[in-house]
Amino acid sequence: MSNILGAIDLLLLGSLIGSVLNCCIDRWPRHNSPFHTEQATTRQWIPFILIWALIKWNAEGSSIPKRYFVTEILTGIVAVLTYQWIPSLAIPYFVLFCILWVATCTDLETWIISDACTLTGIALGVMLSACYPSLHWTSDRMASVIFSLQGMCWGTGGLFLMASFIEWFMRKDAMGLGDVKLIGCIGAFLGWEGCVWSLFVGSL
């Protein structure tokens, strides 16, 4: 019974964080959040109350992206799963998921990956590496920070050189700097191995 209640608490907490992520997705690359109106209230950002808001606003003819509801539910589910599967590293992996989800949504909707997302992610990756050294398969906090910085540098530098070569060879832009900073963020959390794996999966 306590496990079920704990899972429900995590689901609600994750959904609350998801509503904050929706705000970040809307406001970091551009300032046109459909809930940023004079009549907006804090209740519209409470998880699941957004369901009522979606019905009400759509009934009035406004177009509200389904991404709002998907983000809340998905973030809640990920919060539960990370705690159940990897409780010792649930916080850093959940934070990384939140950063990647915001970057993915803003990139799909605006073709922009905001510095507010990537640079904040790099800083959080380094700080969480100090708090959770097992994130880089070590028990030494200083070594963990060094691995994090190495992953960030190798990821950012490697992808930047690759993009520069492709742009020189093809005589046109290959990728934006947002992608370069994002791989640096992944490297700060997962080390250079995570960068290689992310590039491989991303290419597929």
Disulfide bonds with the S-S distance in Angstrom:
none
